[in-house]
Amino acid sequence: MKMEVSKVKGFQDVLPPESLKKARVKEVIEKWFRLYGFVPWETPVVEYDELMRPDNLPSEGVDEAVSDRFKLQDRGGRNLGLRYEFTFQLSRILKENPNMKMPIKRYQIGEVFRDEPISARRFRQLTQCDVDIIGDATINPDAEVLACFADILKELKVEFEIVVNNRKLLESIIDSVEIQNVKGVMRELDKMDKTGIDEVKANLRKYAEANQIITLLRLLEKDLAFFKENGFDGVDELVELMELCKAYGVKINFNPGLIRGFGYYTGNVFEIRVKDSKDSIAGGGRYDKSVGKYLGREIPAVGISFGLERVTEMASVKMDGFPKVLILSIEQDLAAIKLVVKLRKEGISSGIDFRKVGKGMDYANAMKIPYVVFLGESEVGSKKYKLKNMETGKEELLSESGLIKKLGK
């Protein structure tokens, strides 16, 4: 039987030039994480399945990411699974390391897996980027994670807007119209962008009378000042978040209908969207009831999460060619090796081609290598190297130090 050689459905190869762009975007993201004082963490790809079961997590209802997790078994018959996110792992880590100094500022970039239906932009493996601040109950961390992601998107030249709400406020709004099933109503409101307002209205009839639904939807059109004047819960947290974000130079927009999960979030929630669109880039919020559950106490926590692939797709970055320079040896192989060693020690990405010059040039063109150096007998003798700019075609003779200075820019 002939074997079919193909990749598994829902997974993808990332090859040049996409791989170069993704690597560059990751560099920008990690740079800003570190500038904000976040420290890198790594966690296992495989966890006990029990840790990931829906009944062991705070979310009411069925979380799609949880239900679509990959399940495994090892040789000992233990039930395991591939991680579908990073946040649920925090509660295990804090249980095993109860004396960690707080506040914890951590970031993680790595692969997560979801056994879900696939589409042109939906895969079963993705690179997730998380930042979290654990152990600080003030609103400062909420603003900090938003400011960090805003700086990332600004450098990547992505047009975005930040939408915020507060879970306490949303629950208070629903309570104010005397609807009993708060979680059921939130589940229906969460479908607004997907199904439209008419279908949401119809589904809300399961939980409320027509006049209650009309009042609720009118309330969800009010501004923050209205809720502050009328003493709704959670407003003060949002007002403080807006003041802090303003100090960071970050603009945020209030939307009382923003949900971001059901039982998971406990305070401010936020979603970063493509500007003038409902397409989400990232999301997060405060989740004070999750990470301390195995320690038997609440530990304040806030974070933001986004997919590297999604951000890469929208980013505008200048990518370096790899290698930056290709040395074409014209029967001067040992001299070429010595030169490439010196260039690499100076931090210049360099390659060598020992074939005929024509083939080396073809390769440099195909790989979009910015520069080539021709190294023949005369260049070795004079210690002057002919450098060619592959984009402009300009050639110049440079000393070794001049070559290093030129390529090191």
ZAMAR-567676 format. One record per residue (C-alpha): x, y, z. Coordinates in Angstrom, 1 decimal, padded with zeros to 4 digits. Layout:
ZAMAR-567676
R     px     py     pz
R      X      Y      Z
...
END
This chain:
ZAMAR-567676
R     px     py     pz
R  000.0  000.0  000.0
R  001.4  003.4 -001.0
R  001.8  005.8  001.8
R  000.3  009.3  001.4
R  003.0  011.9  002.3
R  001.2  014.9  003.6
R  000.8  017.0  006.7
R -002.0  016.3  009.2
R -005.1  018.3  008.5
R -005.3  021.4  010.7
R -001.5  021.8  011.0
R  000.8  023.9  008.9
R  004.4  024.3  007.8
R  005.8  027.8  008.2
R  008.5  028.4  005.6
R  010.3  031.5  004.3
R  009.4  034.2  003.9
R  006.5  033.7  006.4
R  008.8  032.1  008.9
R  011.2  035.1  008.8
R  008.3  037.5  009.4
R  006.9  035.4  012.2
R  010.4  035.3  013.9
R  010.8  039.0  013.5
R  007.3  039.7  015.0
R  008.1  037.4  017.9
R  011.3  039.4  018.6
R  009.3  042.6  018.8
R  006.8  041.0  021.1
R  009.4  039.5  023.4
R  011.4  042.8  023.5
R  008.3  044.7  024.8
R  007.5  042.0  027.3
R  011.0  042.3  028.8
R  010.9  046.1  028.7
R  007.8  046.0  030.9
R  009.6  043.7  033.3
R  007.9  040.4  032.5
R  010.0  037.3  033.0
R  009.9  034.3  030.7
R  008.2  031.0  031.8
R  008.0  027.6  030.2
R  005.4  024.9  031.0
R  004.9  021.4  029.7
R  002.9  020.8  026.6
R  001.4  017.7  028.3
R -000.7  017.9  031.5
R -003.0  015.5  033.3
R -006.4  015.5  031.7
R -008.0  015.9  035.1
R -006.6  019.4  035.4
R -008.3  020.4  032.1
R -011.7  018.9  032.6
R -014.6  021.5  032.4
R -015.8  020.6  035.9
R -012.4  021.4  037.3
R -012.3  024.9  035.8
R -014.2  028.1  036.8
R -016.1  028.7  033.5
R -019.8  028.1  033.6
R -021.2  026.3  030.6
R -019.0  024.6  028.0
R -015.8  026.4  027.1
R -015.0  025.5  023.4
R -011.2  025.4  024.0
R -011.6  023.0  026.9
R -014.0  020.7  025.1
R -011.8  020.6  022.0
R -008.7  019.6  023.9
R -006.5  016.7  022.6
R -006.6  013.7  024.9
R -003.8  011.2  025.3
R -002.7  008.2  027.3
R  000.8  007.2  028.2
R  002.2  003.7  028.6
R  001.0  003.6  032.2
R -002.6  004.2  031.2
R -002.6  007.7  032.7
R -005.1  010.1  031.1
R -003.2  013.1  029.7
R -003.9  015.9  027.3
R -002.1  018.6  025.2
R -002.4  022.1  026.7
R -005.0  024.3  025.0
R -003.8  027.5  026.7
R -001.4  028.5  029.5
R -003.6  030.1  032.1
R -005.0  026.9  033.7
R -001.4  025.8  034.3
R -000.8  028.7  036.7
R -003.0  027.2  039.4
R -000.9  024.0  039.4
R  002.4  025.9  039.4
R  001.3  028.0  042.4
R  000.2  024.9  044.3
R  003.7  023.3  043.6
R  005.5  026.6  044.4
R  003.5  028.2  047.2
R  006.3  030.5  048.3
R  006.9  032.3  045.0
R  007.5  036.0  045.6
R  004.6  038.2  044.5
R  003.7  040.1  042.4
R  004.7  037.7  039.7
R  005.1  039.2  036.2
R  005.4  036.4  033.7
R  005.2  036.0  030.0
R  005.1  032.9  027.9
R  005.2  032.2  024.1
R  004.6  028.7  023.0
R  002.5  026.1  021.2
R -001.1  025.3  022.2
R -003.3  022.6  020.6
R -007.1  022.4  020.0
R -008.9  019.5  018.4
R -011.5  021.8  016.7
R -013.0  022.2  013.3
R -010.5  023.8  010.9
R -010.9  026.6  008.3
R -008.6  028.8  006.2
R -007.6  030.8  009.3
R -008.3  028.3  012.0
R -005.7  025.6  012.8
R -005.3  023.0  015.5
R -001.8  024.2  016.6
R -001.1  027.8  017.3
R  001.6  029.9  019.0
R  000.1  031.7  021.9
R  001.6  034.7  023.7
R  000.6  035.5  027.3
R  001.4  038.1  029.8
R  000.1  037.9  033.4
R  000.6  039.8  036.7
R -000.3  037.7  039.7
R -000.6  038.9  043.3
R -001.5  042.6  042.8
R -005.1  043.4  043.6
R -004.9  047.0  042.4
R -006.0  048.2  038.9
R -002.3  049.1  038.0
R -001.6  045.6  036.4
R -004.8  045.9  034.3
R -003.4  049.1  032.7
R  000.1  047.7  032.5
R -000.8  044.6  030.4
R -002.9  046.8  028.0
R -000.1  049.4  027.7
R  002.4  046.6  026.9
R  000.2  045.2  024.1
R -000.5  048.6  022.7
R  003.2  049.3  022.4
R  003.7  046.0  020.6
R  000.9  046.8  018.1
R  002.2  050.3  017.5
R  005.7  049.1  016.6
R  004.1  046.5  014.3
R  002.0  049.2  012.7
R -001.3  047.5  013.4
R -004.3  049.8  013.6
R -006.3  048.7  016.7
R -008.8  049.8  019.4
R -009.1  048.6  022.9
R -012.6  047.8  024.3
R -013.2  047.4  028.0
R -015.9  046.4  030.4
R -016.3  045.0  033.9
R -017.9  041.8  034.9
R -019.3  043.2  038.1
R -020.9  046.0  036.2
R -022.4  043.7  033.6
R -023.9  041.5  036.3
R -025.2  044.6  038.1
R -026.9  045.8  034.9
R -028.7  042.4  034.5
R -029.7  042.3  038.2
R -031.1  045.9  037.9
R -033.8  044.6  035.5
R -034.6  041.8  037.9
R -033.6  038.9  035.6
R -032.7  035.9  037.7
R -030.5  033.8  035.3
R -027.6  036.2  035.0
R -025.2  033.6  033.4
R -027.8  032.5  030.9
R -028.4  036.1  029.8
R -024.7  036.7  029.4
R -024.3  033.6  027.3
R -026.9  034.9  024.9
R -025.5  038.5  024.9
R -022.1  036.9  024.0
R -023.6  035.7  020.7
R -024.6  039.3  019.6
R -021.7  039.7  017.1
R -022.2  036.3  015.6
R -026.0  035.9  015.4
R -027.3  039.5  015.5
R -029.6  041.3  017.8
R -032.9  039.8  016.6
R -031.8  036.2  017.4
R -030.4  037.3  020.7
R -033.7  039.0  021.6
R -035.6  035.8  020.7
R -033.3  033.7  022.8
R -033.5  036.0  025.8
R -037.2  035.3  026.0
R -036.1  032.0  027.8
R -035.0  034.2  030.7
R -037.0  037.4  030.7
R -040.2  039.2  029.8
R -040.3  041.5  026.7
R -040.2  044.7  028.8
R -037.1  043.4  030.7
R -035.3  042.6  027.5
R -036.0  046.1  026.1
R -034.8  047.8  029.3
R -031.7  045.6  029.3
R -030.7  046.4  025.8
R -031.3  050.1  026.4
R -029.0  050.0  029.4
R -026.3  048.4  027.3
R -026.3  051.6  025.1
R -025.5  053.9  028.1
R -022.2  055.5  028.7
R -019.9  055.1  031.7
R -021.1  058.3  033.3
R -024.7  057.0  033.5
R -023.6  053.9  035.4
R -021.4  055.9  037.8
R -024.2  058.4  038.5
R -026.6  055.5  039.3
R -024.1  053.6  041.6
R -023.6  050.4  039.5
R -021.0  047.9  040.7
R -017.6  047.8  039.0
R -017.7  051.3  037.7
R -015.0  052.6  039.9
R -012.6  050.0  038.6
R -013.3  051.0  035.0
R -012.9  054.7  035.8
R -009.5  054.0  037.4
R -008.5  051.9  034.5
R -009.3  054.7  032.1
R -007.2  057.2  034.2
R -004.2  054.9  034.3
R -004.4  054.0  030.6
R -004.5  057.8  029.9
R -001.2  058.2  031.9
R  000.3  055.4  029.7
R -000.9  057.3  026.6
R -003.4  054.5  025.7
R -006.9  055.1  024.6
R -009.6  052.7  025.7
R -013.3  052.5  024.8
R -016.1  051.4  027.1
R -018.6  048.8  026.0
R -021.1  047.5  028.7
R -022.0  044.6  026.4
R -018.5  043.1  026.3
R -018.5  039.6  027.9
R -015.1  037.8  027.5
R -016.0  034.5  029.1
R -018.5  033.7  031.8
R -017.2  032.5  035.1
R -013.6  032.9  034.4
R -013.3  036.7  034.7
R -014.0  038.6  037.9
R -013.4  042.3  037.2
R -012.2  044.4  034.3
R -012.3  042.6  030.9
R -010.8  043.8  027.7
R -010.6  043.0  024.0
R -008.3  044.4  021.4
R -009.8  044.6  018.0
R -008.8  045.6  014.5
R -009.7  049.3  014.2
R -013.2  049.9  012.8
R -013.9  046.2  013.0
R -015.3  043.5  015.3
R -012.4  041.2  014.5
R -010.5  040.3  017.7
R -006.7  040.4  018.0
R -006.4  039.7  021.7
R -008.4  039.5  024.9
R -008.0  039.3  028.6
R -009.0  040.6  032.0
R -008.9  040.0  035.7
R -009.4  036.4  037.0
R -009.0  036.5  040.8
R -010.7  033.2  041.6
R -008.6  030.9  039.4
R -004.9  030.7  040.2
R -005.2  030.2  043.9
R -007.9  027.5  043.9
R -005.5  024.6  044.9
R -004.1  026.7  047.7
R -007.6  027.4  049.1
R -007.4  031.1  048.7
R -008.0  033.9  046.2
R -005.0  035.3  044.5
R -005.5  038.4  042.3
R -004.4  038.0  038.7
R -004.8  039.7  035.4
R -003.5  038.9  031.9
R -003.8  039.2  028.2
R -003.5  036.5  025.5
R -003.1  036.6  021.8
R -002.0  034.4  018.9
R  001.3  035.0  017.3
R  000.0  033.9  013.9
R -002.8  036.4  014.0
R -000.6  039.3  014.9
R  002.0  038.3  012.3
R -000.7  038.3  009.6
R -001.4  042.0  010.3
R  002.0  043.2  011.2
R  004.2  045.4  009.0
R  007.9  044.7  009.8
R  011.2  045.1  008.1
R  012.7  041.7  007.8
R  016.4  041.0  007.7
R  017.7  038.7  005.0
R  019.3  035.4  006.3
R  022.2  035.3  005.8
R  022.9  039.0  005.4
R  025.9  038.3  003.2
R  027.1  035.3  001.1
R  030.8  034.9  000.5
R  031.5  033.5 -003.0
R  034.8  031.6 -002.9
R  036.7  031.8 -006.2
R  039.1  028.9 -005.5
R  040.0  030.6 -002.1
R  038.1  028.3  000.2
R  040.3  028.6  003.3
R  040.4  032.4  003.1
R  036.6  032.4  002.7
R  036.2  030.3  005.8
R  038.5  032.6  007.8
R  036.5  035.6  006.6
R  033.2  034.1  007.5
R  034.4  033.2  010.9
R  035.4  036.9  011.5
R  032.1  038.2  010.3
R  030.1  035.8  012.5
R  032.1  036.8  015.5
R  031.1  040.4  014.8
R  027.4  039.3  014.8
R  026.9  039.4  011.0
R  024.9  036.5  009.7
R  027.1  035.0  006.9
R  027.2  032.1  004.5
R  029.7  030.6  002.1
R  029.2  029.2 -001.4
R  032.1  027.1 -002.8
R  030.5  026.6 -006.2
R  031.0  028.5 -009.4
R  030.2  032.2 -009.1
R  027.1  032.0 -011.4
R  025.5  029.3 -009.2
R  026.3  031.3 -006.1
R  024.7  034.4 -007.5
R  021.6  032.5 -008.6
R  021.3  031.2 -005.0
R  021.8  034.7 -003.5
R  019.0  036.0 -005.8
R  016.6  033.2 -005.0
R  017.1  033.5 -001.2
R  017.0  037.3 -001.3
R  020.4  037.6  000.4
R  021.2  041.4  000.5
R  024.9  041.2 -000.1
R  027.6  039.0 -001.7
R  031.4  039.2 -001.4
R  033.6  038.0 -004.2
R  036.7  036.4 -002.8
R  039.3  035.5 -005.4
R  043.1  035.5 -005.5
R  043.4  039.3 -006.1
R  041.1  040.1 -003.2
R  043.1  037.9 -000.8
R  046.3  039.4 -002.0
R  045.2  043.0 -001.7
R  043.0  042.4  001.4
R  040.3  044.4 -000.4
R  037.0  042.7 -000.7
R  034.5  043.3 -003.5
R  031.0  043.7 -001.9
R  027.9  043.8 -004.1
R  024.5  045.1 -003.1
R  022.1  042.6 -004.6
R  019.2  045.1 -004.6
R  021.0  048.1 -006.3
R  023.8  046.2 -008.1
R  026.3  048.6 -006.7
R  029.8  047.2 -006.1
R  032.6  048.6 -003.8
R  036.0  047.5 -002.6
R  036.4  047.5  001.1
R  039.0  046.6  003.7
R  038.1  043.9  006.2
R  037.3  046.6  008.8
R  035.3  048.5  006.2
R  033.4  045.4  005.3
R  032.5  044.7  008.9
R  031.4  048.3  009.5
R  029.2  048.3  006.3
R  027.6  044.9  007.1
R  027.2  045.6  010.8
R  024.9  048.5  010.3
END
